[in-house]
Amino acid sequence: MLKIFLVEDESIVREGLRDNIPWQQYGYKFVGEASDGEMALPLIQKTRPDVLLTDIRMPFMDGLSLSRIVHQEFPETKIIIISGYDDFEYARQAISLGVEQYLLKPITRATLQKVLSELRTKIETEQEQKRYQDKFQEETREYEQFSRTNFFMKVFEGRIPVQDIYEEAAKLSLKINASCYNLMMFSLLEKRDGPDNGFESENFARKRDELLRYFVRYPEHIVFRWNINTYVVLIKGNPEQIQELTDRCLEGIERICGSTDGALDWYAAAGEPVERLSMLAKCYTSANHQFAYRFLMPTVHIFKKEVTDNYMPPASGGKIGDIDSSKVDPGLIRDFLTRGSLDEIQDFTLSWLRSIQDALQSRLFQNYLVFHVHFVVMAYVESIGYDKKEFLELLGEEQIQEANFSVEELTAYIKNILEKAMELRDQESVNRSKTVLKRALDYIEENYRQESLSLNAVAGEVGVSANYFSAVFSQEMEVTFIEYVTQKRMEKAKKLLRQTEKPSRDIALEVGYKDPHYFSFVFKKTQGCTPREYRIRSTSTPY
């Protein structure tokens, strides 16, 4: 039942409307009244009515002023103006405020009933559409869309002209206009060894969803998945506020993730703000550089330039004994090989070597470092199922000889061996992903007509976590899981609409939608027309 609030300064009129109109019979609940706008406003803020019925001329605050405030604070509230003055100027102002109806006194019951009935139908239709829209957005999870990630990937790599950036953003319904931008990267991971293909804990899923909901609710943010464990947030604002908005993002992550009691690994890094879309590639480079420090400083969670600058040690005069042993811990390289990415090798290697640059003056330490990296990488390669000899052949050498590396040669050697190991890792991941994907596609083909089909259900069927499956599916299929399932359902629905006379309700059930109205909503959203319009069009167009 819809809520209605009445504002009228003439007590006889107000009481007459309140007592003589069968509100419940019309589908309304009378939630309050007031004699002027000033008295009404706090009551309206408390009751949040669906409909405001207000006189236009009142003392203290008139109906137009009240309507203006209500429209700003509660844009979904419908407003009906009543007046004893047949004045075009009042009507014009009322229309400019988005008032639904402008009624002249005296108001008959029949007139009011007609207006309220039409308004109730409109409100209920809008509410239904909003429920469907919210459900559709929740199902499609815009920040998971492959098209969004692919778009920003091209932007960050500088592969798209500025004019095309705006055009493609418009196609994706992305509002990117701003005078200043920054990027933040964040990851949330289960504390486990090996690749992230196990099942998610309830705590992990809850924290990840809480994080994403936090970013989605702010219009200054555009959030999207970057890889299996990492998301990127584009922060929009003006130069005066961009740092504040960036800090708010980092504080939000710390507030949400800081209470995990060490059960989860979480990291976030911010780039340097830029004032042009064409400079986002530079911003991404700075953010990615900061983000790579999560492997070098695993106990730190928030990375900014002032934090990572402190990673560089004071000059030690080249004394090996002054080196922080944690910086040559085998776990540092092993963790990077497990969770890092190819495009982070450069930043990781250079930052790591800079942190021990004084000791690199020692030829003995250089040789130690070569063997240290070599054996850690060998152990990792063997742990993912590759033969040590085959890997050495891939490197172009059968064994490591003691060598007089320059710092540049040492850097190149470390980058090369890390790159080759990660390429093998990624190839193994691709092979595993293809096996998972084939089983998943077969299962979807058999079950897409079931409304209960979900990403979690399919992930469970193929034995991987929902997060891993979502990322793998999008990467391989170039659409998200729900986009793929929806496409299959829509194609089947179109075939049934063309080739049978089954009613839309039956077709909805046959393709996985118990609610025929929601089916029609999704059909129109994805196909650009209603099922009925499609059927009419298809019968007049040969296929």
C-alpha positions in Angstrom: 0.0 0.0 0.0 1.4 3.4 -1.0 1.8 6.2 1.6 0.3 9.7 1.1 0.8 12.9 3.0 -1.5 16.0 2.9 -0.5 19.6 3.3 -3.4 22.2 3.4 -3.7 25.4 5.4 -7.6 25.5 5.3 -8.6 23.1 8.1 -12.0 22.4 6.7 -10.6 21.3 3.4 -7.8 19.4 5.0 -10.1 17.5 7.4 -12.6 16.9 4.6 -10.0 15.3 2.5 -8.5 13.3 5.4 -11.8 12.0 6.7 -14.0 11.6 3.6 -11.7 10.0 1.1 -11.5 6.2 1.4 -7.7 6.1 1.1 -7.3 2.4 1.7 -9.9 1.7 -1.0 -7.8 3.6 -3.4 -4.6 1.7 -2.4 -3.2 4.4 -0.1 -2.3 4.7 3.5 -2.8 8.2 5.0 0.5 8.8 6.9 0.2 12.5 8.0 -1.0 16.0 7.5 0.2 19.6 8.1 -1.1 23.1 7.7 1.9 24.5 5.9 5.2 23.5 4.3 7.4 24.4 7.2 5.4 22.1 9.5 5.2 19.4 6.9 8.8 19.1 5.9 10.2 17.3 9.0 7.1 15.0 9.0 7.7 14.2 5.3 11.4 13.5 6.0 10.2 11.0 8.7 7.4 9.3 6.9 8.9 9.4 3.4 5.5 9.3 1.5 5.1 8.0 -2.0 2.7 10.8 -2.8 2.6 14.4 -1.5 -0.8 16.2 -1.9 -0.2 19.9 -1.2 -2.0 23.2 -1.5 0.0 25.8 -3.4 -0.7 29.0 -1.4 0.1 28.6 2.3 1.7 30.8 5.0 5.4 30.3 6.1 6.3 28.0 3.2 4.1 27.6 0.2 3.5 24.5 -1.9 5.9 25.3 -4.6 8.8 25.8 -2.1 7.9 22.6 -0.3 7.7 20.8 -3.7 11.1 22.0 -4.7 12.7 20.7 -1.5 10.9 17.4 -1.5 11.8 16.9 -5.2 15.4 17.4 -4.4 15.5 15.2 -1.3 13.1 12.5 -2.4 13.0 12.5 -6.2 10.8 9.3 -6.2 8.0 11.0 -4.3 5.1 12.0 -6.6 3.6 15.5 -6.0 0.0 16.6 -6.6 -0.6 20.4 -6.4 -4.1 21.6 -5.4 -5.1 25.2 -5.7 -8.0 27.5 -5.8 -6.2 29.8 -8.2 -6.5 29.2 -11.9 -3.1 30.8 -12.5 -0.9 29.7 -15.5 2.3 30.9 -13.8 1.7 28.6 -10.8 1.0 25.7 -13.2 4.2 26.5 -15.2 6.3 26.5 -12.1 4.7 23.3 -10.9 5.5 21.6 -14.2 9.1 22.7 -14.0 9.4 21.1 -10.6 8.2 17.8 -12.0 4.8 17.9 -10.3 2.6 15.0 -11.5 -0.8 16.8 -11.4 -2.1 20.4 -10.9 -5.7 20.2 -9.6 -8.1 23.2 -9.1 -10.4 23.4 -6.1 -13.0 22.3 -5.5 -11.8 18.8 -6.0 -14.5 16.1 -6.5 -14.0 12.6 -5.2 -14.2 11.2 -8.7 -11.5 13.5 -10.0 -9.2 12.6 -7.0 -9.9 8.9 -7.4 -9.0 9.0 -11.0 -5.8 10.9 -10.4 -4.8 8.6 -7.5 -5.6 5.5 -9.4 -3.4 6.6 -12.4 -0.7 7.6 -10.1 -0.7 4.3 -8.2 -0.4 2.4 -11.4 2.5 4.6 -12.5 4.3 4.2 -9.1 3.8 0.5 -8.9 5.1 0.1 -12.5 8.2 2.2 -11.7 8.8 0.3 -8.5 8.5 -3.0 -10.3 10.9 -1.7 -13.0 13.4 -0.6 -10.4 13.2 -4.0 -8.7 14.0 -5.6 -12.0 16.7 -3.1 -12.8 18.3 -3.7 -9.3 18.1 -7.5 -9.8 19.5 -7.3 -13.3 22.4 -5.1 -12.1 23.1 -7.4 -9.2 23.1 -10.4 -11.5 25.3 -8.8 -14.2 27.6 -7.1 -11.7 28.9 -4.4 -14.0 32.3 -4.3 -12.3 32.8 -7.9 -13.5 32.1 -7.2 -17.2 34.9 -8.2 -19.5 34.0 -5.4 -21.9 34.8 -2.9 -19.1 38.1 -4.5 -18.2 39.1 -4.7 -21.9 38.3 -1.1 -22.4 40.5 0.1 -19.5 43.2 -2.3 -20.5 43.4 -0.5 -23.9 43.3 2.9 -22.2 46.1 2.0 -19.8 48.3 0.7 -22.6 47.8 3.8 -24.6 46.2 1.9 -27.5 43.1 4.1 -27.9 42.9 7.7 -29.1 41.2 10.2 -26.7 38.2 10.7 -28.9 37.6 6.9 -29.0 37.9 6.8 -25.3 34.8 8.9 -24.9 32.9 7.1 -27.6 33.6 3.6 -26.2 32.9 4.8 -22.6 29.5 6.0 -23.8 28.7 2.6 -25.4 29.6 1.0 -22.0 27.5 3.6 -20.1 30.6 4.7 -18.2 30.6 8.3 -17.0 34.2 9.2 -17.2 34.1 13.0 -17.6 36.1 14.8 -14.9 38.9 17.3 -14.5 41.2 15.0 -12.6 41.7 11.2 -12.2 43.6 8.7 -10.0 43.8 5.0 -10.0 43.8 2.6 -7.0 44.5 -1.1 -7.2 43.5 -3.6 -4.4 43.6 -7.3 -3.9 42.1 -9.6 -1.3 43.4 -13.1 -1.0 42.9 -16.2 1.1 46.0 -17.1 3.2 47.0 -20.3 1.4 49.9 -21.7 -0.6 49.6 -22.3 -4.4 47.2 -20.8 -6.9 43.8 -19.4 -5.9 41.7 -22.3 -7.1 40.4 -23.6 -3.8 37.0 -22.9 -2.4 36.4 -19.5 -0.8 35.8 -19.2 2.9 32.6 -17.4 3.9 34.7 -14.6 5.5 36.6 -14.0 2.3 33.4 -13.9 0.1 31.8 -11.5 2.6 34.7 -9.1 2.8 35.1 -9.1 -1.0 31.5 -8.3 -1.5 31.5 -5.6 1.2 34.5 -4.0 -0.5 32.9 -4.0 -3.9 29.6 -2.6 -2.6 31.5 0.2 -0.9 33.1 1.3 -4.2 29.9 0.8 -6.3 27.8 3.2 -4.2 30.0 6.3 -4.9 29.5 8.0 -8.3 33.2 9.2 -8.1 34.3 5.6 -8.5 34.4 3.2 -11.4 35.4 -0.3 -10.2 36.3 -3.3 -12.4 38.1 -6.6 -12.1 41.7 -6.6 -13.4 42.6 -10.2 -12.8 41.7 -13.1 -10.6 42.6 -11.4 -7.3 42.9 -7.7 -8.2 40.4 -4.9 -8.9 41.1 -1.4 -10.1 39.2 1.7 -9.0 39.1 4.8 -11.3 38.7 7.8 -9.0 37.1 10.9 -10.6 37.0 14.5 -9.2 38.6 17.9 -9.5 42.2 18.7 -8.7 41.3 20.2 -5.3 39.5 17.0 -4.1 41.2 14.2 -5.9 43.7 13.5 -3.0 40.9 13.5 -0.5 38.9 11.1 -2.6 41.9 8.8 -3.0 42.5 8.8 0.8 38.9 8.0 1.3 39.2 5.0 -0.9 42.3 3.7 1.0 40.7 4.4 4.3 37.6 2.5 3.2 39.6 -0.6 2.3 41.5 -0.4 5.6 38.3 -0.1 7.6 36.7 -3.1 5.9 39.7 -5.3 5.6 41.6 -4.3 8.8 39.2 -6.4 10.9 40.0 -9.7 9.3 42.3 -10.7 12.2 45.1 -11.8 9.9 42.9 -14.4 8.2 43.2 -12.7 4.8 45.9 -11.0 2.9 44.9 -7.6 1.5 46.8 -4.8 -0.2 46.0 -1.5 -1.9 48.0 1.0 -3.8 47.3 4.4 -5.3 48.9 6.1 -8.2 49.8 9.8 -8.9 46.8 11.9 -10.0 46.6 13.1 -13.6 44.4 15.7 -15.2 43.7 14.1 -18.6 42.2 10.9 -19.7 45.1 10.5 -22.2 47.5 10.4 -19.1 45.7 7.5 -17.4 48.5 5.2 -18.8 51.0 7.2 -16.8 48.7 7.0 -13.7 48.4 3.2 -14.1 52.2 2.8 -14.3 52.6 4.7 -11.0 49.8 2.7 -9.3 51.2 -0.6 -10.6 54.7 0.3 -9.5 53.4 1.0 -5.9 51.3 -2.2 -6.0 54.4 -4.4 -6.8 55.8 -3.5 -3.4 53.3 -5.8 -1.7 55.7 -8.7 -2.4 58.7 -6.7 -1.0 56.8 -5.4 2.0 54.3 -8.1 2.9 53.4 -6.7 6.3 52.4 -3.4 4.8 48.8 -3.1 3.4 48.6 0.5 2.0 51.2 1.6 -0.6 51.8 5.2 -1.5 54.9 6.9 -2.7 55.8 8.2 0.8 55.5 4.6 2.1 57.6 2.9 -0.6 60.3 5.6 -0.6 61.1 4.4 2.9 61.8 0.9 1.6 65.2 2.1 0.4 67.8 1.4 3.1 70.4 3.8 4.3 73.8 3.5 2.7 75.8 0.6 4.2 79.1 1.1 2.5 78.7 -2.2 0.7 78.9 -4.4 3.9 77.0 -7.7 3.3 76.4 -8.0 7.1 74.3 -4.9 7.0 71.8 -6.4 4.6 68.3 -7.0 6.0 68.0 -10.8 5.7 64.2 -10.5 5.0 65.1 -9.0 1.6 66.8 -12.2 0.5 64.2 -14.5 2.0 63.3 -17.3 -0.6 59.6 -16.7 0.3 59.8 -13.2 -1.3 60.5 -14.6 -4.7 58.3 -17.6 -4.3 55.3 -15.4 -3.3 55.9 -13.2 -6.4 56.0 -16.2 -8.7 52.8 -17.5 -7.2 50.7 -14.3 -7.1 52.5 -11.8 -9.3 51.9 -11.0 -12.9 54.2 -10.6 -15.9 53.7 -6.9 -16.2 55.0 -6.5 -12.6 58.4 -8.2 -13.2 60.1 -5.0 -14.1 58.9 -3.0 -11.0 59.5 -6.0 -8.7 63.0 -6.7 -9.9 64.2 -3.1 -10.0 62.7 -2.2 -6.6 64.1 -5.3 -5.0 67.6 -4.8 -6.4 67.6 -1.1 -5.4 66.8 -2.1 -1.8 70.1 -4.1 -1.7 72.0 -2.0 -4.1 74.9 -1.3 -1.7 75.7 -5.0 -1.3 75.7 -5.4 -5.1 79.1 -3.8 -5.0 80.4 -7.1 -3.7 81.1 -9.7 -6.5 80.6 -12.4 -3.9 77.1 -11.2 -3.1 76.3 -10.9 -6.8 77.2 -14.5 -7.3 75.2 -15.5 -4.2 72.2 -13.7 -5.5 72.4 -15.5 -8.9 72.4 -18.9 -7.3 69.8 -17.8 -4.7 67.3 -16.7 -7.4 68.2 -19.8 -9.6 67.4 -22.4 -6.9 64.2 -20.7 -5.7 62.9 -20.5 -9.2 64.0 -24.1 -9.9 62.1 -25.3 -6.8 59.0 -23.4 -7.9 59.1 -24.7 -11.4 59.3 -28.3 -10.2 56.4 -27.6 -7.7 54.1 -26.8 -10.6 55.1 -30.0 -12.5 57.9 -29.0 -14.9 61.2 -30.8 -15.3 64.2 -28.9 -14.2 66.3 -29.8 -17.3 63.5 -28.7 -19.7 63.4 -25.4 -17.9 67.2 -24.9 -18.2 66.9 -25.5 -21.9 64.1 -23.0 -22.1 66.5 -20.5 -20.5 69.1 -21.3 -23.1 71.7 -22.7 -20.6 72.3 -26.1 -19.1 73.7 -24.9 -15.8 74.6 -21.7 -14.0 78.3 -21.0 -14.0 80.0 -18.5 -11.7 80.0 -15.3 -13.6 81.2 -11.7 -13.2 77.8 -10.1 -13.8 77.5 -6.4 -14.0 74.4 -5.0 -12.2 72.7 -4.5 -15.5 73.4 -8.2 -16.5 72.3 -9.4 -13.1 69.0 -7.4 -13.5 68.4 -8.8 -17.0 69.1 -12.4 -15.8 66.7 -12.1 -12.9 64.0 -10.6 -15.1 64.5 -13.3 -17.7 64.3 -16.3 -15.3 61.3 -14.9 -13.5 59.6 -14.2 -16.9 60.2 -17.8 -18.1 58.9 -19.3 -14.9 55.8 -17.2 -14.9 55.1 -18.0 -18.5 55.2 -21.7 -17.6 52.9 -21.0 -14.6 50.5 -19.1 -16.8 50.5 -21.8 -19.5 49.8 -24.4 -16.8 47.0 -22.2 -15.6 45.6 -21.8 -19.1 45.6 -25.6 -19.5 43.8 -26.1 -16.2 41.4 -23.3 -17.1 40.5 -24.9 -20.4 39.7 -28.2 -18.7 37.6 -26.4 -16.1 35.9 -24.3 -18.8 35.0 -27.3 -21.0 33.3 -29.0 -18.1 31.5 -25.8 -17.1 30.2 -25.1 -20.7 28.9 -28.7 -20.9 27.1 -28.2 -17.5 25.7 -24.8 -18.6 24.4 -26.3 -21.8 22.5 -29.0 -19.9 21.2 -26.7 -17.2 20.7 -23.1 -18.5 16.9 -23.6 -18.5 17.0 -24.0 -14.7 16.4 -20.7 -12.9 18.6 -22.0 -10.0 21.7 -22.1 -12.3 24.3 -19.7 -10.8 28.0 -19.0 -11.0 28.4 -20.5 -7.5 26.6 -23.7 -8.6 28.7 -24.2 -11.7 32.0 -23.4 -9.9 31.0 -26.0 -7.3 30.2 -28.5 -10.0 33.7 -28.1 -11.7 35.5 -28.0 -8.3 36.9 -24.4 -8.2 36.1 -21.3 -6.2 33.5 -18.9 -7.6 36.1 -16.0 -7.7 38.5 -18.1 -9.7 35.8 -19.4 -12.0 34.4 -15.9 -12.6 37.8 -14.6 -13.7 38.7 -17.6 -15.8 35.3 -17.6 -17.6 35.5 -13.9 -18.4 39.1 -14.1 -19.7 38.5 -17.1 -21.9 34.9 -16.3 -23.1 35.3 -12.5 -23.2 31.9 -12.2 -21.5 30.9 -12.8 -17.9 29.2 -16.0 -16.8 25.8 -14.3 -16.4 26.1 -12.5 -19.8 26.8 -15.9 -21.4 23.9 -17.6 -19.7 21.6 -14.7 -20.5 22.6 -14.8 -24.2 21.9 -18.5 -24.4 18.5 -18.0 -22.8 17.6 -15.1 -25.1 18.6 -17.0 -28.2 16.4 -19.9 -27.1 13.6 -17.5 -26.3 13.9 -15.9 -29.8 13.8 -19.2 -31.5 10.6 -20.2 -29.6 9.0 -16.8 -30.3 9.7 -17.3 -34.1 8.8 -20.9 -34.4 6.0 -21.5 -31.9 2.8 -19.8 -30.7 3.6 -20.4 -27.1 2.7 -17.4 -24.8 5.5 -15.4 -23.4 4.8 -16.8 -19.9 5.5 -20.4 -21.0 8.6 -19.4 -22.9 9.9 -17.6 -19.8 9.6 -20.8 -17.8 11.2 -22.8 -20.6 14.3 -20.7 -20.7 14.9 -20.3 -16.9 12.7 -17.4 -15.7 9.9 -18.1 -13.2 8.8 -14.5 -13.3 7.5 -13.7 -16.8 7.6 -10.0 -16.2 11.3 -10.2 -15.3 11.9 -12.3 -18.4 10.2 -9.5 -20.5 12.4 -6.9 -18.7 15.6 -8.8 -19.5 14.5 -9.5 -23.1 13.9 -5.8 -23.7 17.1 -4.8 -21.9 19.2 -7.2 -24.0 17.4 -7.3 -27.3 16.0 -3.8 -27.6 12.3 -4.8 -27.9 9.7 -6.7 -25.9 9.0 -10.4 -26.7 5.7 -9.5 -28.3 7.4 -6.9 -30.5 10.0 -9.4 -31.5 7.4 -12.0 -32.4 5.5 -9.5 -34.6 8.7 -8.4 -36.3 9.9 -11.9 -36.9 6.6 -13.0 -38.5 6.8 -10.2 -41.0 10.5 -10.7 -41.8 11.8 -13.9 -43.5 14.6 -15.7 -41.8 
